[in-house]
Amino acid sequence: MQADTTIGRATRVLALLALLALPAWALDLDTAKSRGLVGETSSGYLAAVKPSAEVDALVADINAQRKAHYRKIAVDNGISLQAVEARAGLKAIEKTPAGEFVNTGAGWQKK
């Protein structure tokens, strides 16, 4: 009976460790780009090339961070958010390495 209790505890500990390790397995931006899951757009934001719950969550998180940064730049320089977004989009597309996806308004293309 004590062996069953020990095995049960060990199982619960392993399950807990697996749950705690999930964020370490989470998709990051570089991996998503290199796997062709997301790409840069001319709007200055990411978009999902191959949507999934994980990809969509990554895109939403990165885009929220970008928008906050773009707003700060716009306010600090007295220009519109749209101008900052457009410029950021051009720069991001220019900096995108070959083999990754971009969308300049004509659909997804590998650069």
FENCORBEL-V153370 format. One record per backbone hydrogen bond with DSSP energy under -1.0 kcal/mol. NH is the residue of the N-H (numbers start at 1). CO is the residue of the C=O. If there is no record, write none. Layout:
((NH:CO) (NH:CO))
This chain:
((5:1) (6:2) (7:3) (8:4) (9:5) (10:6) (11:7) (12:8) (13:9) (14:10) (15:11) (16:12) (17:13) (18:14) (19:15) (20:16) (21:17) (24:21) (25:22) (32:28) (33:29) (34:30) (35:31) (36:33) (37:32) (38:32) (39:47) (40:101) (41:45) (42:103) (44:41) (47:39) (49:37) (50:37) (56:52) (57:53) (58:54) (59:55) (60:56) (61:57) (62:58) (63:59) (64:60) (65:61) (66:62) (67:63) (68:64) (69:65) (70:66) (71:67) (72:68) (73:69) (74:70) (75:71) (76:72) (77:73) (79:74) (84:80) (85:81) (86:82) (87:83) (88:84) (89:85) (90:86) (91:87) (92:88) (93:89) (94:90) (95:91) (100:97) (102:109) (103:40) (109:102) (111:100))
